[in-house]
Amino acid sequence: MSKIASGKIKKSSAKLLDEFNASIMFDKELYNEDIDGSIAHVKMLSKQKIISDKSKDKIIEGLNEIKKEVEEGKYKFSIKDEDIHMSIENRLTELIGDDAKRMHTARSRNDQVALDFRLFVLNKNREIVKLLFGLEKILLNIEKKHVDTLLPGMTHLQHAQPINFAYHLLAYSSMFKRDIERFESSIERNNVSPIGCAALAGTPYNTDREYESKLLGFKEVSINCLDTVSDRDFALELLFNISTMMMHISRLSEEIILWSSSEFGFVELSDEYSTSSSIMPQKKNPDVPELLRGKTGRVYGNLISLLTVLKGLPLAYNKDMQEDKEGVFDSVKTASISIKILAKTLESMTVKKENMQNATKKGHLSATDLADYLTKKCGYAFRNAYKITGEIVGYADDHNKDISELNLQELQSFEPKINNDVINVLKLENSMNARNSQGGTSKESTKKQITYFEKWIYPKS
């Protein structure tokens, strides 16, 4: 590789160094941001009379031609160019001659890569937010259909209390809402232009950072140039936000895997988003949620990798920071396809309402209601009511019944004060609807939660 002209280094790079040092084969993904940044930069240079309008126009025309070549698949990326910045500059020189060499005035590759990478991350934040809103809409559509669909609410993976399926999915709507808010917060916080910081200390040229920032759609310019060229917090935030989102996706995936098993039978995945066994023709495997669960570990690794790269770096830019991009590119692609395929999987999934309903008849889900009844109607302290209820549960187990199936005579054999109104209290649907506190699982509360998400997803214009 022929290095950038330097008085310090006289010899060409060793071939092994070229292979080790080059980033072009992955940072070529930043071509669009690099070209947009350079166009804004030369417009600023022209406005400030640092380069001529003629040079500016030639450079912009050449950069647009390069963008067209890349998008049409005609551009040749070469390891000889080291990175996307030099690749584009070298090609621009081939197209327009020496005017291309004016493009790098008043900037460094340090602020150039910080700009390209920040623009990329901001754009991907916005794309992921859009995809998550699409997922939220699909969840909302399912929720609206299943306010009356009872299933066991669980703790410790044991049947606990009756809830409805809409209410269960609303928990995930809440998780993904927090994810959206995190991505949006990152956009707001990191919408800061680094261009004009040059290598680390700013530039002696009479530049206009504010003007260049506005051309690129930034909210403001960075405060301290030494920090700016060293900063990759914006990338770490994206990786963290993706990791948290994928953790939520993984939790939902785990439940889909359980629900689609023969033991649960709560849902059936569509043939489009399932696979079969190579030797067992009866199998229908939930490969989509399993892969989503597995890919979560992948994005965790990318976050830890970048945290480790940055943890001991002195200011300002160091070559270690070349390792900041591949993990981000990978996590962004993983996040994007994960949201898309989860949405399609949920949209095409069949909910088996009867199986969910039948499952609520196991595990004495209205036992807490009986303890509350004994407290409120029979005057027991809750702990004493709890003890009596436990004895009744034991009796029901011995007779292969759910507590909701016991008759009044059986219940009164434990406590004569129990009246006939307890039968309605123990009905599973009534038990669910009794939990009408804000955020609870009753139909009324669930419908309020659905309305809340509907207004949030589809705000009035």
C-alpha positions in Angstrom: 0.0 0.0 0.0 1.2 3.5 -0.8 0.7 5.5 2.4 -0.6 9.0 2.6 2.4 11.3 1.9 4.5 11.7 5.0 7.9 13.1 5.8 8.3 10.5 8.6 7.6 7.3 6.8 9.6 6.6 3.7 8.8 3.0 2.8 5.6 1.4 1.6 3.6 -0.8 4.0 4.3 -4.5 4.2 1.6 -6.6 2.6 0.8 -8.2 6.0 0.3 -4.7 7.5 -2.0 -3.8 4.6 -4.2 -6.8 5.4 -4.1 -6.1 9.2 -4.6 -2.3 9.0 -7.3 -1.9 6.4 -10.9 -1.4 7.3 -12.3 -0.8 3.8 -13.9 -4.2 3.5 -16.3 -3.4 6.4 -16.4 0.4 6.7 -17.4 0.6 3.0 -20.9 0.5 4.5 -20.4 4.1 5.5 -20.0 5.3 1.9 -23.3 7.2 1.9 -22.5 9.0 5.2 -19.0 9.7 4.0 -20.2 11.3 0.8 -22.9 13.3 2.4 -20.4 14.6 5.0 -17.9 15.6 2.3 -20.5 17.4 0.3 -21.5 19.4 3.4 -17.8 20.1 4.2 -16.9 21.5 0.7 -20.1 23.6 0.8 -18.8 25.1 4.1 -15.3 25.6 2.7 -16.7 27.4 -0.3 -19.0 29.6 1.8 -16.0 30.6 4.0 -13.9 31.3 0.9 -11.4 28.6 1.8 -11.9 26.9 -1.6 -13.4 28.3 -4.8 -17.0 27.8 -5.9 -15.7 26.1 -9.0 -13.7 23.5 -7.0 -16.8 22.9 -4.7 -19.0 22.2 -7.7 -16.5 19.8 -9.3 -16.1 18.0 -6.0 -19.8 17.7 -5.5 -20.4 16.5 -9.0 -17.7 13.9 -8.6 -19.0 12.7 -5.2 -22.5 12.3 -6.7 -21.0 10.2 -9.5 -19.2 8.0 -7.0 -22.4 7.5 -5.0 -24.1 6.4 -8.2 -21.3 4.0 -9.0 -21.6 2.4 -5.6 -25.4 2.1 -5.7 -25.3 0.6 -9.2 -22.6 -1.9 -8.1 -20.0 -0.6 -10.4 -17.6 0.8 -7.7 -14.5 -1.2 -6.9 -13.5 -1.3 -3.3 -9.8 -2.2 -2.8 -7.8 -3.0 0.2 -5.1 -0.8 -1.2 -7.2 2.2 -0.2 -7.2 1.3 3.5 -10.5 2.8 4.4 -13.7 4.3 2.9 -12.4 7.8 3.3 -9.3 7.3 1.2 -11.2 5.1 -1.2 -13.6 7.8 -2.1 -10.9 10.5 -2.1 -8.7 8.4 -4.5 -11.6 7.7 -6.8 -12.6 11.4 -6.8 -9.0 12.3 -7.8 -9.3 9.9 -10.7 -12.6 11.6 -11.8 -11.8 15.3 -11.3 -8.1 15.6 -10.8 -6.3 17.9 -8.3 -9.5 19.7 -7.1 -10.3 16.5 -5.2 -7.3 17.1 -3.0 -8.9 20.3 -1.7 -11.7 18.3 -0.1 -9.8 17.3 3.0 -8.9 20.9 3.9 -9.7 21.8 7.6 -10.5 18.3 8.6 -8.9 15.0 9.7 -9.8 11.4 9.2 -10.4 11.5 13.0 -13.4 13.9 12.8 -14.4 12.5 9.4 -14.8 8.9 10.7 -16.5 10.3 13.9 -19.0 12.1 11.6 -19.7 9.1 9.3 -20.1 6.7 12.1 -22.3 9.1 14.1 -24.6 9.7 11.1 -24.8 6.0 10.5 -25.7 5.3 14.2 -28.3 8.1 14.2 -29.9 6.8 11.1 -30.0 3.2 12.4 -31.6 4.4 15.7 -34.4 5.9 13.6 -34.8 2.8 11.5 -35.1 0.5 14.5 -37.7 2.9 16.1 -39.8 2.6 13.0 -39.5 -1.2 13.0 -40.4 -1.4 16.7 -43.5 0.7 16.1 -44.5 -1.8 13.4 -44.1 -4.6 16.0 -46.2 -2.7 18.5 -49.0 -2.4 16.0 -49.1 -6.2 15.4 -49.1 -6.8 19.2 -51.9 -4.3 19.6 -54.0 -6.1 16.9 -53.6 -9.4 18.7 -54.4 -7.8 22.1 -57.6 -6.4 20.9 -58.8 -9.9 20.0 -57.9 -11.6 23.3 -59.2 -9.6 26.2 -61.6 -12.5 26.9 -59.0 -15.2 26.5 -58.1 -16.6 29.9 -54.7 -18.2 30.6 -52.7 -18.9 33.7 -50.5 -16.0 34.9 -47.4 -17.6 36.3 -44.6 -16.9 38.8 -41.7 -19.3 39.1 -43.2 -20.9 36.0 -46.0 -22.2 38.2 -49.7 -21.4 37.8 -50.5 -18.4 40.0 -53.6 -16.3 39.1 -55.9 -16.1 36.1 -55.1 -13.3 33.6 -56.1 -12.7 30.0 -53.9 -13.2 26.9 -54.2 -9.5 25.9 -52.9 -8.5 29.4 -49.9 -10.8 29.0 -48.9 -9.4 25.6 -49.4 -5.9 27.0 -46.4 -6.6 29.2 -44.3 -6.9 26.1 -45.9 -3.9 24.5 -44.7 -2.0 27.6 -41.1 -3.4 27.2 -40.9 -2.5 23.5 -42.3 1.0 24.4 -39.3 1.5 26.8 -37.0 0.3 24.0 -38.4 2.9 21.6 -38.0 5.6 24.2 -34.4 4.6 24.8 -33.6 4.8 21.0 -35.4 8.1 20.7 -33.5 9.4 23.8 -30.2 8.4 22.2 -31.1 10.2 19.0 -31.8 13.4 21.0 -28.7 13.2 23.1 -26.2 12.2 20.3 -27.5 14.5 17.6 -24.3 16.5 17.8 -21.9 17.3 14.9 -18.2 16.3 15.3 -17.1 17.8 12.0 -14.6 20.6 12.3 -12.7 19.1 15.2 -10.0 17.9 12.9 -7.4 15.6 14.5 -8.2 16.6 18.2 -7.6 20.3 18.7 -9.8 22.0 16.1 -8.4 23.9 13.1 -6.7 27.2 12.3 -9.0 27.7 9.3 -11.9 30.1 9.5 -14.5 27.3 9.4 -18.2 27.5 10.2 -19.1 24.4 12.2 -22.7 25.5 12.8 -23.4 25.9 9.1 -22.0 22.5 8.3 -23.9 21.0 11.2 -27.2 22.3 9.9 -26.5 21.0 6.4 -26.2 17.5 7.8 -29.3 17.8 10.0 -27.6 17.9 13.4 -29.1 19.8 16.3 -25.9 21.4 17.4 -22.1 21.1 17.3 -19.9 19.3 19.9 -18.4 21.4 22.7 -14.9 19.9 23.1 -12.9 18.6 20.1 -10.6 16.4 22.2 -13.6 14.5 23.6 -15.4 14.5 20.2 -12.9 12.6 18.2 -12.5 10.1 21.1 -16.2 9.7 21.8 -18.0 6.4 20.9 -20.7 6.7 23.6 -23.3 7.0 20.8 -22.2 3.6 19.4 -22.2 2.1 22.9 -25.7 3.4 23.5 -26.9 1.9 20.3 -25.4 -1.5 21.3 -26.9 -1.3 24.7 -30.3 -0.3 23.4 -30.2 -3.2 20.9 -29.0 -5.6 23.7 -31.9 -4.6 26.0 -34.4 -4.9 23.1 -33.1 -8.3 22.2 -33.4 -9.4 25.8 -37.1 -8.5 25.6 -37.4 -10.3 22.3 -35.6 -13.3 23.8 -38.0 -13.4 26.8 -41.0 -13.3 24.4 -39.4 -15.9 22.2 -38.9 -18.2 25.2 -42.6 -18.0 26.0 -43.5 -18.7 22.4 -41.3 -21.8 22.5 -43.1 -23.0 25.6 -46.5 -22.1 24.4 -46.0 -23.9 21.1 -44.9 -27.2 22.9 -47.2 -30.1 23.3 -47.1 -29.6 27.0 -48.7 -26.1 26.7 -50.4 -26.1 23.3 -51.3 -22.4 23.7 -50.2 -21.3 20.2 -49.3 -22.9 16.9 -46.7 -21.2 14.7 -47.5 -21.0 11.0 -45.8 -23.3 8.5 -44.2 -20.3 6.9 -42.2 -19.5 10.1 -41.5 -23.1 11.3 -39.2 -25.9 10.2 -39.4 -29.7 10.2 -37.1 -32.4 11.5 -34.7 -34.2 9.1 -35.8 -37.6 10.4 -39.0 -37.1 12.4 -41.9 -36.2 10.1 -44.3 -35.3 12.9 -42.1 -32.4 14.2 -42.8 -28.7 13.8 -39.9 -26.8 15.2 -40.1 -23.2 16.6 -36.8 -22.3 14.9 -37.6 -18.6 14.6 -38.0 -17.9 18.4 -35.1 -20.3 19.1 -32.8 -18.3 16.8 -34.0 -15.0 18.2 -33.2 -16.3 21.7 -29.7 -17.3 20.4 -28.9 -14.1 18.5 -29.4 -12.2 21.8 -26.1 -13.6 23.0 -24.5 -12.3 19.8 -25.5 -8.7 20.3 -24.4 -8.9 24.0 -21.0 -9.9 22.8 -20.8 -6.9 20.5 -21.6 -4.5 23.4 -19.0 -6.1 25.7 -16.4 -6.1 22.9 -16.7 -2.3 22.3 -16.8 -1.5 26.0 -13.5 -3.5 26.3 -11.9 -1.7 23.4 -12.6 1.7 24.9 -12.0 1.0 28.5 -8.3 2.0 28.7 -7.8 4.3 25.7 -5.9 7.5 26.3 -7.2 10.6 24.5 -7.6 11.2 21.6 -8.0 8.9 18.7 -6.2 5.5 18.7 -6.2 2.8 16.1 -8.0 0.5 18.5 -11.1 2.5 17.6 -11.1 0.9 14.2 -12.7 -2.0 16.0 -15.8 0.0 16.8 -17.7 -0.6 13.6 -18.0 -4.3 12.8 -19.9 -5.1 16.0 -22.2 -2.2 15.5 -22.9 -3.2 11.8 -23.6 -6.8 12.9 -25.9 -5.8 15.8 -27.9 -3.4 13.6 -28.5 -6.1 11.0 -29.4 -8.6 13.7 -31.8 -6.2 15.3 -33.5 -5.3 12.1 -34.2 -8.8 10.9 -35.1 -9.9 14.4 -37.8 -7.3 14.7 -39.1 -8.1 11.2 -39.3 -11.8 11.6 -40.8 -11.6 15.2 -43.5 -9.4 13.9 -44.4 -11.8 11.0 -44.2 -14.8 13.4 -46.7 -13.2 15.8 -49.0 -12.0 13.0 -49.3 -15.5 11.5 -49.5 -17.4 14.8 -52.7 -19.2 15.8 -53.8 -18.7 19.4 -55.5 -21.8 20.9 -58.0 -20.1 23.3 -59.6 -23.4 24.5 -56.2 -24.8 25.6 -55.4 -21.6 27.5 -58.8 -21.7 29.2 -58.4 -25.4 30.2 -55.0 -24.6 31.6 -56.5 -22.1 34.0 -58.4 -25.0 35.7 -55.1 -26.4 37.0 -53.2 -25.0 39.9 -56.1 -23.4 41.9 -55.7 -20.0 40.4 -58.5 -18.5 42.5 -57.0 -19.6 45.8 -55.9 -16.0 46.6 -59.5 -14.9 46.1 -60.7 -17.4 48.7 -58.1 -16.1 51.2 -59.3 -12.5 50.5 -62.9 -13.6 50.9 -62.1 -15.2 54.3 -60.4 -12.0 55.3 -63.1 -9.6 54.1 -66.3 -11.6 54.7 -65.4 -13.9 57.6 -63.2 -11.6 59.6 -59.9 -13.6 59.6 -56.5 -12.1 59.7 -54.9 -12.7 56.2 -52.3 -15.2 57.5 -55.1 -17.3 59.2 -57.2 -17.1 56.0 -54.1 -18.1 54.1 -53.7 -21.2 56.3 -57.4 -22.3 55.9 -57.1 -21.8 52.1 -54.1 -24.0 52.0 -56.0 -26.7 53.8 -58.9 -26.4 51.2 -56.3 -26.6 48.4 -55.0 -29.8 49.9 -58.5 -31.2 50.0 -59.1 -30.2 46.3 -55.9 -31.9 45.3 -56.8 -35.1 47.1 -60.2 -35.2 45.2 -58.6 -34.2 41.8 -60.5 -31.0 41.7 -59.6 -27.4 41.1 -60.6 -25.1 44.0 -63.0 -23.3 41.6 -64.9 -26.6 41.2 -65.6 -27.2 44.9 -69.2 -26.9 46.1 -70.5 -24.8 49.0 -70.8 -27.9 51.3 -67.2 -28.8 50.8 -66.0 -25.3 51.5 -68.2 -24.9 54.6 -66.7 -28.1 56.0 -63.6 -26.0 56.6 -65.3 -22.7 57.6 -69.1 -22.6 58.3 -69.1 -18.8 57.8 -68.6 -19.2 54.1 -71.7 -18.3 52.2 -73.0 -19.1 48.7 -71.5 -15.9 47.3 -68.1 -17.6 47.4 -69.0 -19.6 44.3 -68.9 -16.5 42.2 -65.7 -15.3 43.9 -63.9 -18.5 42.9 -65.0 -18.4 39.2 -61.9 -17.9 37.2 -63.3 -15.1 35.0 -64.6 -13.3 38.1 -61.2 -13.8 39.8 -59.5 -12.1 36.8 -62.0 -9.3 36.7 -61.7 -8.7 40.4 -58.2 -7.3 39.8 -59.5 -4.0 38.5 -56.8 -1.8 40.0 -54.8 0.4 37.7 -52.6 -1.7 35.6 -54.4 -4.9 36.6 -55.7 -7.8 34.5 -59.5 -7.2 34.6 -61.2 -6.7 31.3 -61.9 -3.1 32.1 -58.2 -2.4 33.1 -56.9 -4.4 30.1 -59.1 -2.3 27.7 -57.8 0.9 29.3 -54.2 -0.3 28.7 -55.1 -1.2 25.1 -56.5 2.3 24.6 -53.4 3.8 26.1 -51.2 2.0 23.6 -53.5 2.8 20.7 -53.3 6.5 21.4 -49.5 6.3 21.8 -49.0 4.3 18.6 -51.6 6.3 16.6 -51.4 9.9 17.9 -53.9 12.3 16.5 -52.3 14.5 13.9 
